[in-house]
């Protein structure tokens, strides 16, 4: 075949390629949002969310939640793998061929008594969906419904990751270890927030959330009567000095431009007004955006706890709880995906509804995915001015404005569908051969 014919063939393939469909891809978000707002789909997402909310399950115990997810995927004809990481589910929509893009929702609840009185209040004492993961699951299932009903438009494969144990358990890392990201090129995740109005989203490129770790220390002395402290070795005094000294790690050792946090949130010791206990247990969290800063904090926390306890003649044993609560890396958004997100979100919500935000010292195990592949995490608003002010996550009074569900579902689906269109492999033409016959 002549060079002219190869060029003609290449031009013809270009005309037929998915790249041509990008001219109409900007309407995907608006179409998907209108679809998500249909009464039938909205009511279905609300029903799913309320069932999950009534039956909260802690990390790696989400058996009924996982069962519900699989049942709904079966109803809409979505294939999936189960189990991954005990209760995790990974679904697949599309051609089964590259490119692959993933959407993630976390499933676990918190060990907290719900204080909100409403018809669908938690039925499990001491457990509550106080961080919105029930809505995250409902939105991802809504996105699955949208994508499955528009699967002929997908130019690749969408991977749906329903993940256990985000709340400190490192479920994302275990899902990765068991193959959840196999062949995946990029991943998106979201979190509801009461800090933004309904219909607004916010994020940033680069560091978004901090890396985090936990620690617990047992400081042991010698108990005795409070009236004769000279015969005791007071672990409460030692623990108090430890706590004050730990605050100096940020105020006097960290670069003021390098955000770090050390917080002691647990102090247990003694049970009487006039008895010095044998030991005290303290615990807390430490956070930083830079890995070097994070590891330095870990090192210095251990030194301060053991050193200050020794000054007061006590012994200290510190545990960083890496098996139960693994260290979370910082959540760092890919710059290219940030630009892509702004385009898609603007087409769905309007450019004025897409906000840049400052980094937060909270943490997210979505960061484990971002260590492996480009990833993007964002917040979606649910505050409505006509309703009361919603409480922050991890509050026993936390509530979800269910009007957010269509926005999250449509944005999930739009990010995935347009990604598959815009990241198609380029057509590779055969090498030129000057000796081809006409």
Secondary structure in CASP SS format (residue, H / E / C, confidence):
PFRMAT SS
TARGET T0000
AUTHOR 0000-0000-0000
METHOD secondary structure of the structure
MODEL  1
X C 1.00
X C 1.00
X H 1.00
X H 1.00
X H 1.00
X H 1.00
X H 1.00
X H 1.00
X H 1.00
X H 1.00
X H 1.00
X H 1.00
X H 1.00
X H 1.00
X H 1.00
X H 1.00
X C 1.00
X H 1.00
X H 1.00
X H 1.00
X H 1.00
X H 1.00
X H 1.00
X H 1.00
X H 1.00
X H 1.00
X H 1.00
X H 1.00
X H 1.00
X H 1.00
X H 1.00
X H 1.00
X H 1.00
X H 1.00
X H 1.00
X H 1.00
X C 1.00
X C 1.00
X H 1.00
X H 1.00
X H 1.00
X H 1.00
X H 1.00
X H 1.00
X H 1.00
X H 1.00
X H 1.00
X H 1.00
X H 1.00
X H 1.00
X H 1.00
X H 1.00
X H 1.00
X H 1.00
X C 1.00
X C 1.00
X C 1.00
X C 1.00
X C 1.00
X C 1.00
X C 1.00
X C 1.00
X H 1.00
X H 1.00
X H 1.00
X H 1.00
X H 1.00
X H 1.00
X H 1.00
X H 1.00
X H 1.00
X H 1.00
X H 1.00
X H 1.00
X H 1.00
X H 1.00
X C 1.00
X C 1.00
X E 1.00
X E 1.00
X E 1.00
X E 1.00
X E 1.00
X E 1.00
X C 1.00
X C 1.00
X C 1.00
X E 1.00
X E 1.00
X E 1.00
X E 1.00
X E 1.00
X E 1.00
X E 1.00
X C 1.00
X C 1.00
X C 1.00
X C 1.00
X C 1.00
X E 1.00
X E 1.00
X E 1.00
X E 1.00
X E 1.00
X E 1.00
X E 1.00
X C 1.00
X C 1.00
X C 1.00
X E 1.00
X C 1.00
X C 1.00
X C 1.00
X C 1.00
X C 1.00
X C 1.00
X C 1.00
X C 1.00
X C 1.00
X C 1.00
X C 1.00
X C 1.00
X C 1.00
X C 1.00
X C 1.00
X C 1.00
X C 1.00
X E 1.00
X C 1.00
X C 1.00
X C 1.00
X C 1.00
X H 1.00
X H 1.00
X H 1.00
X H 1.00
X H 1.00
X H 1.00
X H 1.00
X H 1.00
X H 1.00
X H 1.00
X H 1.00
X H 1.00
X H 1.00
X H 1.00
X H 1.00
X H 1.00
X H 1.00
X C 1.00
X H 1.00
X H 1.00
X H 1.00
X C 1.00
X C 1.00
X C 1.00
X E 1.00
X E 1.00
X E 1.00
X E 1.00
X E 1.00
X E 1.00
X E 1.00
X C 1.00
X C 1.00
X C 1.00
X C 1.00
X C 1.00
X C 1.00
X C 1.00
X H 1.00
X H 1.00
X H 1.00
X H 1.00
X H 1.00
X H 1.00
X H 1.00
X C 1.00
X C 1.00
X C 1.00
X C 1.00
X C 1.00
X C 1.00
X C 1.00
X C 1.00
X E 1.00
X E 1.00
X E 1.00
X E 1.00
X E 1.00
X E 1.00
X E 1.00
X E 1.00
X E 1.00
X E 1.00
X E 1.00
X E 1.00
X C 1.00
X C 1.00
X C 1.00
X E 1.00
X E 1.00
X E 1.00
X C 1.00
X C 1.00
X E 1.00
X E 1.00
X E 1.00
X E 1.00
X C 1.00
X E 1.00
X E 1.00
X E 1.00
X E 1.00
X E 1.00
X E 1.00
X E 1.00
X E 1.00
X E 1.00
X E 1.00
X C 1.00
X E 1.00
X C 1.00
X E 1.00
X E 1.00
X H 1.00
X H 1.00
X H 1.00
X H 1.00
X H 1.00
X H 1.00
X C 1.00
X E 1.00
X C 1.00
X H 1.00
X H 1.00
X H 1.00
X H 1.00
X H 1.00
X H 1.00
X H 1.00
X H 1.00
X H 1.00
X H 1.00
X H 1.00
X H 1.00
X H 1.00
X H 1.00
X H 1.00
X H 1.00
X H 1.00
X C 1.00
X C 1.00
X C 1.00
X C 1.00
X C 1.00
X C 1.00
X C 1.00
X C 1.00
X E 1.00
X E 1.00
X E 1.00
X E 1.00
X E 1.00
X E 1.00
X E 1.00
X E 1.00
X E 1.00
X C 1.00
X C 1.00
X C 1.00
X C 1.00
X C 1.00
X C 1.00
X E 1.00
X E 1.00
X C 1.00
X C 1.00
X E 1.00
X E 1.00
X E 1.00
X E 1.00
X E 1.00
X E 1.00
X E 1.00
X E 1.00
X E 1.00
X E 1.00
X C 1.00
X C 1.00
X H 1.00
X H 1.00
X H 1.00
X H 1.00
X H 1.00
X H 1.00
X H 1.00
X H 1.00
X H 1.00
X H 1.00
X H 1.00
X H 1.00
X H 1.00
X H 1.00
X H 1.00
X H 1.00
X H 1.00
X H 1.00
X H 1.00
X H 1.00
X H 1.00
X C 1.00
X C 1.00
X C 1.00
X E 1.00
X E 1.00
X E 1.00
X E 1.00
X E 1.00
X C 1.00
X C 1.00
X C 1.00
X C 1.00
X C 1.00
X C 1.00
X C 1.00
X C 1.00
X E 1.00
X C 1.00
X C 1.00
X E 1.00
X E 1.00
X E 1.00
X C 1.00
X H 1.00
X H 1.00
X H 1.00
X H 1.00
X H 1.00
X H 1.00
X H 1.00
X H 1.00
X H 1.00
X H 1.00
X H 1.00
X H 1.00
X H 1.00
X H 1.00
X H 1.00
X C 1.00
X H 1.00
X H 1.00
X H 1.00
X E 1.00
X E 1.00
X E 1.00
X C 1.00
X C 1.00
X C 1.00
X E 1.00
X C 1.00
X C 1.00
X C 1.00
X C 1.00
X C 1.00
X C 1.00
X H 1.00
X H 1.00
X H 1.00
X H 1.00
X H 1.00
X H 1.00
X C 1.00
X E 1.00
X E 1.00
X E 1.00
X E 1.00
X E 1.00
X E 1.00
X E 1.00
X E 1.00
X E 1.00
X E 1.00
X C 1.00
X C 1.00
X C 1.00
X C 1.00
X C 1.00
X C 1.00
X C 1.00
X C 1.00
X C 1.00
X C 1.00
X C 1.00
X C 1.00
X C 1.00
X C 1.00
X C 1.00
X C 1.00
X C 1.00
X C 1.00
X H 1.00
X H 1.00
X H 1.00
X H 1.00
X H 1.00
X H 1.00
X H 1.00
X H 1.00
X H 1.00
X H 1.00
X H 1.00
X H 1.00
X H 1.00
X H 1.00
X H 1.00
X H 1.00
X H 1.00
X H 1.00
X H 1.00
X H 1.00
X H 1.00
X C 1.00
X C 1.00
X C 1.00
X C 1.00
X C 1.00
X C 1.00
X C 1.00
X C 1.00
X C 1.00
X C 1.00
X C 1.00
X C 1.00
X C 1.00
X C 1.00
X C 1.00
X C 1.00
END
